[in-house]
């Protein structure tokens, strides 16, 4: 893990603390990147290459299960899709380095259908 960066491995303790500090009737918003079904292994591997604190990206369904298990009432779920270029997404990985090269190699090994889903 990089110095000064905490990993986010334990969702229940985080949510328990959120419950503790929220005022009655308070709301918790979570914004997270998700990925198309079938690209999980690729997505998590290249996320670990570009961010050593990355543990696992959760699907929207996984977030819902965890939130419900911790007693949160779900009032709204919104999925926002937006396009980002590969280079924009790669940030903060320095261009021209070993990390970028490794990510591009992983991308080449990905099933073309899965890559199309990620690139859409």
MMTF fields as JSON, N, C-alpha, C and O atoms, coordinates in Angstrom:
{
  "mmtfVersion": "1.0.0",
  "mmtfProducer": "UNKNOWN",
  "numBonds": 479,
  "numAtoms": 480,
  "numGroups": 120,
  "numChains": 1,
  "numModels": 1,
  "chainsPerModel": [1],
  "groupsPerChain": [120],
  "chainIdList": ["A"],
  "bondAtomList": [4, 2, 8, 6, 12, 10, 16, 14, 20, 18, 24, 22, 28, 26, 32, 30, 36, 34, 40, 38, 44, 42, 48, 46, 52, 50, 56, 54, 60, 58, 64, 62, 68, 66, 72, 70, 76, 74, 80, 78, 84, 82, 88, 86, 92, 90, 96, 94, 100, 98, 104, 102, 108, 106, 112, 110, 116, 114, 120, 118, 124, 122, 128, 126, 132, 130, 136, 134, 140, 138, 144, 142, 148, 146, 152, 150, 156, 154, 160, 158, 164, 162, 168, 166, 172, 170, 176, 174, 180, 178, 184, 182, 188, 186, 192, 190, 196, 194, 200, 198, 204, 202, 208, 206, 212, 210, 216, 214, 220, 218, 224, 222, 228, 226, 232, 230, 236, 234, 240, 238, 244, 242, 248, 246, 252, 250, 256, 254, 260, 258, 264, 262, 268, 266, 272, 270, 276, 274, 280, 278, 284, 282, 288, 286, 292, 290, 296, 294, 300, 298, 304, 302, 308, 306, 312, 310, 316, 314, 320, 318, 324, 322, 328, 326, 332, 330, 336, 334, 340, 338, 344, 342, 348, 346, 352, 350, 356, 354, 360, 358, 364, 362, 368, 366, 372, 370, 376, 374, 380, 378, 384, 382, 388, 386, 392, 390, 396, 394, 400, 398, 404, 402, 408, 406, 412, 410, 416, 414, 420, 418, 424, 422, 428, 426, 432, 430, 436, 434, 440, 438, 444, 442, 448, 446, 452, 450, 456, 454, 460, 458, 464, 462, 468, 466, 472, 470, 476, 474],
  "bondOrderList": [1, 1, 1, 1, 1, 1, 1, 1, 1, 1, 1, 1, 1, 1, 1, 1, 1, 1, 1, 1, 1, 1, 1, 1, 1, 1, 1, 1, 1, 1, 1, 1, 1, 1, 1, 1, 1, 1, 1, 1, 1, 1, 1, 1, 1, 1, 1, 1, 1, 1, 1, 1, 1, 1, 1, 1, 1, 1, 1, 1, 1, 1, 1, 1, 1, 1, 1, 1, 1, 1, 1, 1, 1, 1, 1, 1, 1, 1, 1, 1, 1, 1, 1, 1, 1, 1, 1, 1, 1, 1, 1, 1, 1, 1, 1, 1, 1, 1, 1, 1, 1, 1, 1, 1, 1, 1, 1, 1, 1, 1, 1, 1, 1, 1, 1, 1, 1, 1, 1],
  "groupList": [{"groupName": "UNK", "atomNameList": ["N", "CA", "C", "O"], "elementList": ["N", "C", "C", "O"], "formalChargeList": [0, 0, 0, 0], "bondAtomList": [1, 0, 2, 1, 3, 2], "bondOrderList": [1, 1, 2], "singleLetterCode": "X", "chemCompType": "L-PEPTIDE LINKING"}],
  "groupTypeList": [0, 0, 0, 0, 0, 0, 0, 0, 0, 0, 0, 0, 0, 0, 0, 0, 0, 0, 0, 0, 0, 0, 0, 0, 0, 0, 0, 0, 0, 0, 0, 0, 0, 0, 0, 0, 0, 0, 0, 0, 0, 0, 0, 0, 0, 0, 0, 0, 0, 0, 0, 0, 0, 0, 0, 0, 0, 0, 0, 0, 0, 0, 0, 0, 0, 0, 0, 0, 0, 0, 0, 0, 0, 0, 0, 0, 0, 0, 0, 0, 0, 0, 0, 0, 0, 0, 0, 0, 0, 0, 0, 0, 0, 0, 0, 0, 0, 0, 0, 0, 0, 0, 0, 0, 0, 0, 0, 0, 0, 0, 0, 0, 0, 0, 0, 0, 0, 0, 0, 0],
  "groupIdList": [1, 2, 3, 4, 5, 6, 7, 8, 9, 10, 11, 12, 13, 14, 15, 16, 17, 18, 19, 20, 21, 22, 23, 24, 25, 26, 27, 28, 29, 30, 31, 32, 33, 34, 35, 36, 37, 38, 39, 40, 41, 42, 43, 44, 45, 46, 47, 48, 49, 50, 51, 52, 53, 54, 55, 56, 57, 58, 59, 60, 61, 62, 63, 64, 65, 66, 67, 68, 69, 70, 71, 72, 73, 74, 75, 76, 77, 78, 79, 80, 81, 82, 83, 84, 85, 86, 87, 88, 89, 90, 91, 92, 93, 94, 95, 96, 97, 98, 99, 100, 101, 102, 103, 104, 105, 106, 107, 108, 109, 110, 111, 112, 113, 114, 115, 116, 117, 118, 119, 120],
  "secStructList": [7, 7, 6, 6, 7, 7, 7, 7, 7, 7, 2, 2, 2, 2, 2, 2, 2, 2, 2, 2, 2, 1, 7, 6, 6, 7, 7, 7, 7, 7, 7, 7, 7, 7, 7, 7, 6, 6, 7, 2, 2, 2, 2, 2, 2, 2, 2, 2, 2, 2, 7, 6, 6, 7, 7, 7, 7, 7, 7, 2, 2, 2, 2, 2, 2, 2, 2, 2, 2, 6, 6, 7, 7, 7, 7, 7, 7, 7, 7, 7, 7, 7, 7, 7, 7, 2, 2, 2, 2, 2, 6, 6, 1, 7, 6, 6, 1, 2, 2, 2, 2, 2, 2, 2, 2, 2, 2, 2, 2, 1, 7, 2, 2, 2, 2, 2, 2, 2, 2, 7],
  "xCoordList": [0.843, 0.0, 0.888, 1.917, 0.491, 1.264, 1.156, 0.113, 2.242, 2.238, 1.177, 1.041, 0.437, -0.573, -1.909, -2.835, -2.029, -3.281, -3.828, -3.123, -5.042, -5.675, -6.445, -7.02, -6.451, -7.261, -8.658, -8.84, -9.61, -11.0, -11.441, -12.177, -10.98, -11.255, -12.479, -13.133, -12.796, -13.847, -15.069, -15.11, -16.044, -17.244, -18.117, -18.543, -18.407, -19.271, -18.762, -19.565, -17.464, -17.027, -17.22, -17.598, -16.965, -17.197, -18.67, -18.987, -19.563, -20.984, -21.487, -22.385, -20.926, -21.282, -20.891, -21.647, -19.716, -19.268, -20.14, -20.46, -20.521, -21.408, -22.736, -23.277, -23.264, -24.512, -24.349, -25.242, -23.225, -22.987, -22.951, -23.488, -22.328, -22.146, -23.275, -23.37, -24.128, -25.247, -26.299, -26.596, -26.849, -27.978, -29.191, -29.247, -30.159, -31.381, -31.984, -32.131, -32.33, -32.871, -31.793, -32.097, -30.531, -29.433, -29.311, -29.869, -28.582, -28.415, -26.946, -26.096, -26.67, -25.323, -25.339, -26.16, -24.454, -24.321, -23.038, -21.995, -23.11, -21.927, -21.795, -22.735, -20.642, -20.335, -19.16, -18.118, -19.325, -18.274, -18.314, -19.368, -17.149, -17.102, -17.593, -17.272, -18.359, -18.757, -18.315, -17.772, -18.537, -18.014, -19.045, -19.904, -18.969, -19.909, -19.645, -18.501, -20.713, -20.598, -19.684, -19.789, -18.801, -17.867, -16.49, -15.563, -16.365, -15.077, -14.472, -13.482, -15.062, -14.664, -13.175, -12.503, -12.663, -11.256, -10.326, -9.375, -10.597, -9.771, -9.819, -8.783, -11.024, -11.195, -10.456, -9.738, -10.624, -9.966, -8.45, -7.726, -7.964, -6.516, -5.898, -4.887, -6.492, -5.875, -6.098, -5.306, -7.153, -7.312, -6.188, -5.679, -5.799, -4.695, -3.373, -2.508, -3.209, -1.976, -1.906, -0.851, -3.021, -3.001, -3.207, -2.963, -3.655, -3.875, -3.624, -4.468, -2.477, -2.092, -3.004, -2.965, -3.821, -4.735, -6.049, -6.864, -6.251, -7.495, -7.595, -6.631, -8.762, -8.997, -9.949, -9.57, -11.176, -12.168, -13.265, -13.798, -13.591, -14.723, -15.994, -16.068, -16.973, -18.252, -19.244, -19.209, -20.121, -21.222, -22.264, -22.224, -23.186, -24.274, -25.081, -25.493, -25.304, -26.044, -25.303, -25.922, -23.974, -23.192, -23.291, -23.431, -23.219, -23.389, -24.757, -24.871, -25.787, -27.15, -27.241, -27.817, -26.675, -26.705, -26.005, -26.525, -24.839, -24.068, -24.827, -24.917, -25.374, -26.113, -27.34, -27.6, -28.082, -29.272, -28.881, -29.555, -27.789, -27.324, -26.932, -27.019, -26.507, -26.125, -27.287, -27.099, -28.485, -29.682, -30.023, -30.895, -29.365, -29.696, -30.943, -31.122, -31.808, -32.963, -32.517, -31.968, -32.751, -32.331, -33.458, -34.554, -33.183, -34.222, -34.036, -35.001, -32.812, -32.587, -31.302, -30.29, -31.357, -30.181, -30.15, -31.132, -29.036, -28.904, -27.602, -26.54, -27.693, -26.502, -26.28, -27.167, -25.094, -24.732, -23.611, -22.553, -23.842, -22.817, -22.166, -22.838, -20.873, -20.182, -18.95, -18.384, -18.55, -17.418, -16.155, -16.139, -15.127, -13.814, -12.82, -12.933, -11.871, -10.882, -10.007, -9.954, -9.33, -8.419, -7.349, -6.986, -6.85, -5.802, -6.313, -5.596, -7.546, -8.132, -8.317, -8.02, -8.802, -9.049, -7.74, -7.692, -6.689, -5.396, -4.798, -4.031, -5.156, -4.614, -4.871, -5.989, -3.941, -2.68, -1.457, -0.331, -1.66, -0.511, 0.286, -0.273, 1.592, 2.403, 2.453, 2.622, 2.307, 2.358, 3.795, 4.756, 3.896, 5.203, 5.957, 7.088, 5.357, 6.052, 5.633, 4.807, 6.223, 5.939, 4.476, 3.889, 3.88, 2.484, 1.56, 0.684, 1.767, 0.928, 1.114, 0.142, 2.332, 2.635, 1.927, 1.359, 1.97, 1.326, -0.189, -0.813, -0.773, -2.217, -2.587, -3.577, -1.811, -2.095, -1.959, -2.726, -0.987, -0.839, -2.05, -2.548, -2.534, -3.725, -4.927, -5.741, -5.021, -6.13, -6.118, -7.171, -4.937, -4.82, -5.295, -5.841, -5.09, -5.463, -6.96, -7.47, -7.652, -9.076, -9.893, -9.593, -10.916, -11.852, -12.365, -12.774, -12.353, -12.772, -14.165, -14.408, -15.078, -16.435, -16.415, -17.093, -15.627, -15.532, -14.893, -15.318, -13.877, -13.23, -14.202, -14.216, -15.023, -16.015, -16.987, -17.393, -17.366, -18.273, -17.608, -18.252, -16.327, -15.61, -15.407, -15.42, -15.222, -14.937, -16.202, -16.127, -17.358, -18.617, -19.008, -20.035],
  "yCoordList": [-1.173, 0.0, 1.236, 1.268, 2.249, 3.472, 4.232, 4.227, 4.877, 5.638, 6.733, 7.421, 6.884, 7.927, 7.559, 8.37, 6.361, 5.941, 4.742, 3.754, 4.824, 3.698, 2.871, 3.405, 1.568, 0.744, 0.634, 0.765, 0.397, 0.325, -1.124, -1.495, -1.941, -3.369, -3.77, -4.758, -3.039, -3.466, -2.557, -1.489, -2.979, -2.172, -2.099, -1.002, -3.227, -3.129, -2.153, -1.372, -2.155, -1.161, 0.278, 1.155, 0.513, 1.848, 2.237, 3.355, 1.313, 1.615, 1.757, 2.558, 0.996, 1.167, 2.565, 3.211, 3.024, 4.367, 5.429, 6.448, 5.2, 6.145, 6.235, 7.327, 5.098, 5.078, 5.857, 6.606, 5.679, 6.346, 7.871, 8.584, 8.375, 9.825, 10.536, 11.763, 9.786, 10.422, 10.894, 10.211, 12.058, 12.536, 11.675, 11.034, 11.666, 10.92, 11.429, 12.635, 10.499, 10.872, 11.275, 11.645, 11.198, 11.567, 10.612, 9.514, 11.046, 10.236, 10.006, 10.848, 8.861, 8.484, 8.319, 7.575, 8.996, 8.847, 8.098, 8.376, 7.172, 6.408, 6.536, 6.245, 6.966, 7.017, 6.083, 6.217, 5.152, 4.169, 3.773, 3.792, 3.412, 2.891, 1.448, 0.689, 1.088, -0.297, -0.747, 0.049, -1.979, -2.549, -3.482, -4.003, -3.696, -4.62, -6.065, -6.466, -6.832, -8.258, -8.923, -8.665, -9.769, -10.452, -9.794, -10.337, -8.615, -7.915, -7.787, -7.078, -8.47, -8.299, -8.53, -7.676, -9.667, -10.003, -8.995, -8.53, -8.653, -7.672, -6.323, -5.717, -5.863, -4.551, -4.466, -3.497, -5.463, -5.429, -5.535, -4.896, -6.322, -6.454, -5.137, -4.701, -4.507, -3.27, -2.123, -1.182, -2.184, -1.188, -1.332, -0.332, -2.575, -2.783, -2.302, -1.833, -2.413, -1.921, -0.401, 0.153, 0.27, 1.737, 2.339, 3.528, 1.525, 2.026, 0.882, 0.001, 0.9, -0.216, -0.38, -1.425, 0.619, 0.479, -0.207, -0.538, -0.419, -1.038, -2.475, -3.236, -2.837, -4.2, -4.908, -5.893, -4.419, -5.044, -4.038, -3.396, -3.907, -3.074, -3.886, -5.059, -3.256, -3.926, -3.564, -2.465, -4.493, -4.195, -3.396, -3.336, -2.79, -2.066, -3.019, -2.649, -4.239, -5.231, -5.583, -5.729, -5.718, -6.015, -4.868, -5.107, -3.623, -2.479, -2.527, -2.288, -2.835, -2.893, -3.943, -3.689, -5.126, -6.203, -5.782, -6.002, -5.183, -4.749, -3.671, -3.725, -2.693, -1.611, -2.151, -1.771, -3.021, -3.604, -4.433, -4.384, -5.198, -6.017, -5.152, -5.6, -3.933, -3.013, -2.139, -1.231, -2.402, -1.715, -0.423, 0.317, -0.13, 1.081, 0.856, -0.215, 1.859, 1.832, 2.499, 3.601, 1.846, 2.364, 3.24, 2.751, 4.534, 5.428, 5.742, 6.074, 5.64, 5.956, 5.288, 5.299, 4.717, 4.162, 4.775, 4.721, 5.346, 5.981, 5.525, 5.577, 5.085, 4.704, 5.759, 6.061, 6.302, 7.322, 6.746, 6.385, 6.666, 6.169, 7.358, 8.302, 7.297, 8.333, 7.733, 6.758, 8.317, 7.833, 8.542, 9.758, 7.78, 8.34, 7.618, 6.412, 8.34, 7.686, 6.793, 6.947, 5.867, 4.982, 5.805, 5.498, 6.83, 7.669, 8.438, 8.56, 8.956, 9.652, 8.683, 9.012, 7.506, 6.512, 6.057, 5.776, 5.982, 5.502, 6.397, 5.93, 7.706, 8.637, 8.108, 7.659, 8.126, 8.86, 8.053, 8.426, 6.952, 6.17, 7.008, 7.518, 7.151, 7.93, 7.253, 6.038, 8.039, 7.463, 7.088, 7.731, 6.029, 5.587, 4.703, 4.306, 4.381, 3.583, 2.127, 1.692, 1.385, -0.048, -0.319, -1.278, 0.524, 0.301, 0.42, -0.419, 1.468, 1.639, 0.454, -0.063, 0.038, -1.084, -2.361, -3.105, -2.601, -3.795, -3.747, -4.76, -2.571, -2.424, -2.656, -3.33, -2.111, -2.31, -3.793, -4.292, -4.493, -5.931, -6.695, -7.593, -6.346, -6.982, -6.736, -7.629, -5.518, -5.143, -5.997, -6.434, -6.234, -7.038, -8.471, -9.104, -8.983, -10.357, -10.507, -11.625, -9.401, -9.439, -9.914, -9.58, -10.686, -11.108, -9.857, -8.899, -9.843, -8.64, -8.146, -6.939, -9.06, -8.654, -7.878, -6.859, -8.37, -7.682, -6.31, -5.337, -6.226, -4.924, -3.945, -2.766, -4.428, -3.555, -3.013, -1.853, -3.862, -3.406, -2.321, -1.34, -2.488, -1.476, -0.203, 0.892, -0.333, 0.819, 1.557, 2.668, 0.951, 1.581, 2.735, 3.371],
  "zCoordList": [0.0, 0.0, 0.0, 0.675, -0.755, -0.824, 0.492, 1.145, 0.865, 2.107, 2.042, 1.031, 3.121, 3.195, 2.562, 2.576, 2.011, 1.399, 2.144, 2.345, 2.541, 3.236, 2.223, 1.275, 2.431, 1.541, 2.14, 3.35, 1.304, 1.706, 1.595, 0.681, 2.54, 2.491, 3.284, 2.952, 4.305, 5.232, 5.128, 5.74, 4.365, 4.182, 5.432, 5.794, 6.117, 7.299, 8.368, 8.877, 8.738, 9.726, 9.235, 10.012, 7.97, 7.406, 7.538, 7.942, 7.197, 7.242, 8.679, 8.939, 9.607, 11.021, 11.502, 12.227, 11.1, 11.483, 10.81, 11.423, 9.567, 8.883, 9.617, 9.787, 10.052, 10.812, 12.121, 12.517, 12.777, 14.053, 13.904, 14.753, 12.841, 12.723, 11.979, 12.03, 11.291, 10.591, 11.59, 12.57, 11.326, 12.13, 11.804, 10.755, 12.713, 12.442, 11.141, 10.943, 10.259, 8.955, 7.947, 6.813, 8.377, 7.483, 6.314, 6.32, 5.325, 4.119, 3.834, 4.122, 3.271, 2.858, 1.347, 0.809, 0.674, -0.777, -1.083, -0.492, -1.984, -2.392, -3.9, -4.641, -4.344, -5.78, -6.007, -5.364, -6.907, -7.155, -8.619, -9.255, -9.145, -10.509, -10.479, -9.565, -11.471, -11.629, -13.014, -13.78, -13.332, -14.561, -15.165, -14.454, -16.467, -17.1, -16.688, -16.477, -16.578, -16.249, -17.277, -18.476, -16.799, -17.666, -17.733, -18.335, -17.108, -17.142, -15.742, -15.56, -14.749, -13.357, -13.111, -12.531, -13.543, -13.277, -13.926, -13.298, -15.187, -15.885, -15.183, -14.908, -14.898, -14.289, -12.953, -12.705, -12.101, -10.789, -10.911, -10.148, -11.846, -12.021, -12.479, -11.928, -13.472, -13.939, -12.956, -12.924, -12.161, -11.101, -10.074, -9.567, -9.768, -8.822, -9.399, -8.66, -10.72, -11.357, -11.247, -10.937, -11.499, -11.487, -10.096, -9.894, -9.137, -7.78, -6.803, -6.64, -6.163, -5.293, -4.079, -3.428, -3.757, -2.624, -3.024, -2.162, -4.324, -4.797, -4.303, -4.38, -3.8, -3.334, -4.29, -4.925, -4.397, -5.266, -5.565, -4.659, -6.823, -7.208, -6.988, -7.353, -6.396, -6.151, -7.236, -7.791, -7.529, -8.439, -7.663, -6.434, -8.383, -7.723, -6.837, -5.738, -7.316, -6.522, -5.23, -4.176, -5.313, -4.102, -3.099, -1.9, -3.578, -2.675, -2.003, -0.801, -2.772, -2.211, -1.117, -0.059, -1.363, -0.362, 0.92, 2.013, 0.794, 1.968, 2.731, 3.958, 2.013, 2.671, 3.402, 4.543, 2.759, 3.403, 4.623, 5.652, 4.509, 5.639, 6.83, 7.974, 6.578, 7.661, 8.113, 8.923, 7.601, 8.081, 7.364, 7.822, 6.259, 5.512, 4.684, 4.105, 4.623, 3.736, 2.434, 2.453, 1.333, 0.036, -0.51, -0.783, -0.667, -1.173, -2.65, -3.339, -3.139, -4.55, -5.015, -4.313, -6.186, -6.849, -8.236, -8.977, -8.57, -9.877, -10.514, -9.893, -11.74, -12.482, -13.551, -14.348, -13.548, -14.531, -15.384, -14.87, -16.66, -17.572, -18.255, -18.669, -18.363, -19.118, -19.76, -19.265, -20.846, -21.603, -21.138, -20.948, -20.964, -20.689, -21.59, -21.806, -22.102, -22.956, -22.096, -20.876, -22.732, -22.022, -21.314, -20.179, -21.959, -21.379, -20.157, -19.163, -20.219, -19.063, -17.908, -16.759, -18.21, -17.172, -16.543, -15.346, -17.333, -16.871, -15.786, -14.944, -15.808, -14.823, -13.417, -13.165, -12.5, -12.436, -12.854, -12.523, -13.579, -14.022, -15.017, -15.987, -14.779, -15.72, -17.09, -17.183, -18.14, -19.479, -19.827, -19.406, -20.607, -21.066, -20.093, -20.376, -18.942, -17.932, -17.927, -18.73, -16.999, -16.879, -16.533, -17.035, -15.674, -15.281, -16.495, -16.705, -17.286, -18.472, -19.42, -19.971, -19.602, -20.479, -19.994, -20.793, -18.686, -18.11, -18.307, -18.622, -18.12, -18.297, -19.76, -20.049, -20.672, -22.093, -22.476, -23.299, -21.881, -22.135, -21.62, -22.298, -20.413, -19.849, -20.756, -20.989, -21.258, -22.138, -23.408, -23.871, -23.969, -25.183, -24.941, -25.845, -23.727, -23.402, -23.115, -23.051, -22.944, -22.612, -23.808, -24.955, -23.527, -24.544, -25.274, -24.618, -26.606, -27.351, -26.985, -26.966, -26.695, -26.322, -25.009, -24.872, -24.035, -22.745, -22.935, -22.313, -23.788, -24.002, -24.635, -24.281, -25.578, -26.198, -25.158, -25.228, -24.18, -23.115, -22.282, -21.912, -21.985, -21.202, -22.003, -21.442, -23.288, -24.127, -24.545, -25.07, -24.318, -24.763, -23.879, -24.113]
}
